[in-house]
Amino acid sequence: MIEIAPRITVDEKLRFGKPVVKGTRVPVDLVLGNLAGGMEIEEVTKEYRVSREEMLAVLDYAAKVLGREEVKGVF
């Protein structure tokens, strides 16, 4: 298991190596998808038994990953 960001880990034996909330099997993309689908942070924390701080860590991780993304050849 490798911690790739605060409260976010990757383990090739867990969820096919996708980033998850540390100490859980909850994938980052699942959390983001639920938020994008309209769930409130409080609903997601109850549904997946993660803390508000872990939810904020997921959002921070996603923002940093997207912040490094470069889109080429579109313009």
Buried (B, 14 or more C-beta within 10 A) or exposed (E): EEEEBEBBBBBEEBBEEBBBBBEBEBBBEBBBEBBEEEBEBEEBBEEBEBEEEBBEBBBBBBEEBEEEEEEEEEE
